[in-house]
Amino acid sequence: MAPIFKTAFVALMVALTQAAPLEDSAAGGGDAALPDRCAGIEFDAITPDDKGQTFFFKGDHVWKGFEGDAQPAIQYFKELNGHVNAAFRMHNPENQGDHDHIYLFLDDKVFSYFDHTLEEGYPKEIQEDFPGVPTHLDAAVECPKGECVTDSILFFKGQDVHVYDIATKTVKTKTWPQLPACTSVFRWLEHYYCFHGHNFTRFQPVTGEVTGSYPKDARRYFMRCPDFGHGGEATTLKCSDFKMDAITTDGTGRMYMFRGPNYMRLDTQRDGLHAFPITRSWKELTNGVDAVFSYKDRIYFIKGDQVYIYKAGAHFTLIEGYPKTLKEELNIEGQVDAAFLCPNQDTAYIVQGRKMLYIDLTATPRVVTLTVPLPFADVDAGFCSSDGIKIFKGSDYYHYDSPMLLAMSRIAPIPQKVTSAMVGCED
């Protein structure tokens, strides 16, 4: 199994059954002498490090990740002497010397760390690294190009937001009275969260616009606390109950796995696996999907006899004129059980019952170039990677090295069982 595929499946079904809008594997509690984030405290700063581990700062303590007890901050940032005002992870791919470094702000000083090692020459005056940015900040967060106009840092102080352009080193100041005064800000999977008290409010990073019902209690979403909802109620899924509806990767290498009304997303091994309702990213899709595949910068969803095509990007956009029928878009009819595309190919493989159709995606209209029988039926999902093809049926899967070997197969191979090592289920 390819490393990213194997990593993506770890705890897949546990997270899918939680239907959480955010990462739900978090915890508080612990020694009474330590600060307890389940008690409703206000964070001083939040940032991921270069390995994707998220740190929550409060006074001279930190929580590493979405679970576990507070620990002394000097255990990870030994040069710190006091609480942190603000923190962010730099997004600057044009300058690898700064990219993925984390910056911690304390009064009028800034500290730069990589691999939890303080960079030479730090701490510095804030003005040395970020001219025009005020001291004694309340919060900070990175904002990559595409989400902001340019690669930027948003610095918060009161109701003012100082937008720092990384390339030009210029600052534009905005006032967002509609947003609460943020004591920390967290960017998570292209969404931006202003933390205030034990609550958070999601906002748009260019305008500060708040949509939806906010504020929400962070203890229900960013940590697992007793009596605070779904985080503490998850149960381990039995491997014998494993089932998936669809799986695909997009052009950026992100992996998406679907089950019922929920999906899982894996950006990188570093950033981990995350669960969401499908409608969060694809609002037109309700109550699950039958099959999905990616082609170039598009993701194709098949639901009943309809095909929805979304343009990929920071946010998915349904292409005008869709959905269309299977006949209109793919020149086929009938129930689709699974679909997949192999890397760098233009052929979509569509599974219907005991047959597999080859569809040429370069042809307009689409053309079915080949139909082959399959040695099994009732397929749930299919996935093709450099590691070959995996066809899933409940808690079993079949492995083939290539579409050709699958097409030539007349007898189903011995199915392999989904195991706890693959998906984090309970054997």
N, C-alpha and C positions, 0 to 999 in steps of 0.2 A: 504494500500500500504506500503510495506517495506520501512523504512527510506531511505536507500541508493538508492532505486529505485526511490522514490519520488524526492530526491535531484537531481538525475541524470537527471530527465526530466525537471528541472527548466531551462527555456530559451533554451531548446533543439532546436527547429525549428529555432529560431532566429539565433543561432550560426551556425547551419547547412547551412543555406542559404547564409552565408557570405563566405564560402569556404576559410577561412583564414588559413595559415600555422601555425599561432600562435594565442594566446589569443588576441581577438580583442576588448574587452570591456575596453578601456582605454581613458583617457581624459587629456587635458592640459588646458591652458587658466586660467581665473580667474583674481584676483586682479593684476593690473599692477605693484604693488610694490613687488609682489612675483615672483620668477623665474618661467619661462614658458617653460616646456619641449617641447612644440610645436615650440619654437623659434630656436631649433637646438642646445641645450646645450649638454655638455659632462658630463655624470654621474661620480661621484667619486666612487660609490659602489652600488651594487644591491644584495639583499639577501631576501629570504623568512624567516619569523619567525616561531616559533613553531606551530602556527595555520595555516600556509600556506599563510599568507598575505605577499605579496611582497613589499619590501621597496626600493625605488629609492632615493639615497642620492646625494645632490648637495650642497656644502658649509654647512651652518648651517640649511638647510631645507631638508625635505623628502617628497616624494609622497607615500602615502599608497595605494597599489594596482594599478590596471591598469586604474583607473579613479579617478578624483578628483584633487583639487588644492594642491599646495605645502603647507606644514605646518612646523612649527619650529621643528627641530629634538629633542629638549629637551622635547617636548610634549610626546615622546615615549621613549626616552633614556636620562633621565634627568641629568645623570652624564657627558654627553659629553660636552666638551668645545672646540669646533673647528670642522673642517670638518673631515670626515672619509676617510682614504686611501684605505681601503679594508674591505670586509665583506663576511661571508659565514655562512650557517647553518650546524652544525656538523652532519655527518652521522656516528654514532658509536653505532650500536645496541648491541655490546658486553659490552658496558659501559653505562647503562641507566642514569648515573649521568652526562654524557656529551651529550648524544644523543638528537638531536633537539634543543640544545642550539645554540644561534647565537653569533658569535664572530665578534667584530668590532675592527679594527686596526687604531690607530692614532699615527703616527711617530714611536716611539719605544715601545709603549704600546699596550696591548690587553685588551679588555673589554669582559666579558662573561655575556650574559643575558638569562634568561628564564622567559617567561611570562612578558617580559619587566621589569624584576627586576634584578638589577645587582647582580651577585653571590658574596658571601662573599670572601674577599681576592683580589678582582679585583678593579682597573686595576693592571696588572702585566707587568713586562718586557716581551717582546715577547719571549726571550730566555728561560724564565721559563717554559712556556707552549709548545713552539715549538722550541726546540734547533736546531740550524743550519739554522734557517730561518732568512733572513735579515730584517732589519728595513726599515722604509719609503717605504713600499710596494706600488705597483700600483694597484693590484687586487688579489683576492683569490676566490676559488670555491671548494666545496666538490666534490669528485669523488668516489662513492661507488664501492666495489668489483663487478666485472662483467663488469663494464664500464672501470675501471682501474684494474690493476692486483690485488691490495689489496685495502682495504678501505684507501683512501688517501685524502690529501688536495693539491691542486695546487696553489702555491704562485707565482705571476707574478711580475717581476721587470725588466723593459726594455724588451729586447728580451729573457731574461732568465726565465725559469720556474723551480721552486724548488718543487719537488714532495716529499711530506712529508708522510711517512708511519705511520699511526696512531698507529698501534700495536707495531712496533719496534722503533718508534721515530727516524727514520733515514731519511736522505734527499739525494735525487739524483737530480743533476742539469742538465737541458737540455737547449739547445738554439734552438729556433724556429724562424729563420729569415723569414720564409714564412708567419708568422702571424703578423698583425699590433701590435704596442705597445698598450696593453689593459689598459684602465683606469678603467674598471670594467668587471667582467665576471659573467655570469648567467647560471646556469644549470636549464634547463626546460624540463621535460619529457624526460630524457635521452639524451638530446641534449645540446651542449655547445656553448655559444655565447660570443664572445669577442666584447665589446663595445669600440669604438674609435671615438671621435667626436660625431656626431649625427648618425653615422652608426654602423652597427654590422657585424661581420663575424662569421659564424658557423665553428667549427673545431672539429677534432677528439682528445679526451683528452689524448690518449696515445702517439700519434705521432705528434700532432699539424697539421696534414694534413687538408687542406682546399679543399673541392670539391664543385662544383656548382658555380653559378654566384654571387660573393660577391666583395665588400661590398654592403649591402642594407641599406636603410634609416629606422632607428628604428621607425620613426613617422608613417610609413605605417603598422607596425606590433605590436608594444608594447604600443601603445597609440592611442587615437582617436583625430585626428587633422583636422581642416578645410582644404580642398583641398589636403589631403594626403591619398586618396584612400578609401578602403572598410570599414575601421573602422567607418567613419562618415556617411556612406550611408545606413546602415541597417534600415529596417523597421520592425515593429512588425507584426508577422504572425497572421492572424485570426485563431481562434481555429477551425472554420469550414473548414479550408484548411489544417489541420494537416494530415500528412501522413508519414509513416516510412516503410523502406524496410526490415530491419532485426535488431535484437538485441541479444547480448549475454554477458556473463561474462567469464573471463578466470580464471585459477587456483589461481591467486593472488587476485581475487576479483575486478579487474578492469572491468568496464562496457564499452561496445562498442555499439554504435547505428549508423545505416547506413541509408543514404538517398541519392539517386542519386550517384554522384561521390565523396561524402563527408562522413565523419564519425565523431562522437563525442566520446570522451574518458573521463571517470571519474575514477581517481585513488582512491581518498578518498573524503569524504565530505570536508575535510580540504583543499585539493588542487583544488577543483572545476572542472568545466566542460570545455572541450577544443575541438575546431573544427579543422579538418585537411582534406586535400584530401586523399582518400583511398590509392592512389599510394605512398603516403609518407611512409607508413608502409608496404604495400603489393604491391610492384611495378608491379607485374604481373597482377594485377586486375585493369582494366580500365572500365569506364562507369557503375560503380555500381555492386551490387550483388543481387541475388534473395533470398538467405537464408544463415544463418550462425549459427553454434553451436560449443560449446567447449567441449572437452573430454580429461581429464587428462591434459597433457601439450601440447595439440594440438588444433588448431582452424581450423574448417572445413568450407570452403566457397563453396557455390553452386551457379554456374553462368551458365545458360543454361543447357546443358547436361554434364557439366564438374564439377569436384570436385577438389579444391585446398586445400591442407593440409599444414599448417605452424606450425613449432615448435616455441612455445612461449619462450620468454626470454627477455633480454634487447632490442634485436631487433629480428624481426620475420624472419625466414628462411624457404623458400619453400622446402619441403622434396623432395629429389631426386626421379625422376620418375613421379612427378605430374606436371600438372593436369592429372587426369584419368577420364574416363566416369562415370556417375552415375551407370551404370550397373556393371562396374568393381569394384567400390569402395563400393557401398551400395546395389547392387543387385536390383535396381529399374530403371524405365525408366519414361520419361514424365516430364512435367513442375512441379517444386517445388515452392510452394507459401510461405512456412514458415517451419522453423525447430527449435527445442529446445530440451534441455536436462535438466532434473531436478537434483538438487544437490545430489551427491553421488549415482547416478544411472548409469547403463550401457546401457540404452535404449534410442535411438534417436527417437524422434517423428517427422515425416515428414508429412506435410500437402500438399495434392494435390487435388485441387478442393474441392469436398464435402466429401473427405475421409482423414483419418489419419492413417499412417502406423507406426507400432512399429518395430524398427530395433535393433537387438541384436548386440551390438558393441564388445562383447567378442567372437563372432563366426567368424571363418575364413574358407570360405568366409562369408560375412555378411548374416544374415538370417532375412527375414520379418516374425516375429512371430505372428502378428495380424494386421488385417485391419478393421477399424471401420468407419461407416458413420458419417458425421458431419451435424449439423442442419443449416449450412451456407456455403457459398462459397466465393471466391474472398478475401481470407485472405491476409493481407499485411505482418504481422509479428507475432511471438509468443515468449513468454518469461515465464520461470518457475523459481520460487524462493521459499523461505520458506513461502512466502505470498500466494502461489498458482500460478495459470496460468492466464496470460492475453493474449487474442487473439485480435489483432488490425485489424480493417477495417476502413481505412480512419480516420475520427475524432471520431469514436466509438471504444469501446473495450468491450470485454466480459470477465467476471471473473469466474474462476472455482477453487475450493479448491484443486483439484488433477486431474491427467490424467484420473483416473478411472471415476470420475464424468463427465469429458468431454466426455469420450467414451460412457458413459451410456445415455448421454443427447440426446433426440430425438426432442426436441423443443428448439430453441435458447432462452436464457434468454433475458430479456429486456436489450438492449445495454446501456452502460453508456457513457456519452459524455466526451471526453477529455476536461479538463477545464484549465483556466489560472493558478489555484493553482497547477496543475500537471505539465504543460509544459511551463508556462510563455507566452502563446499566449494571444491574445486579444479576449475576449468573445464577 
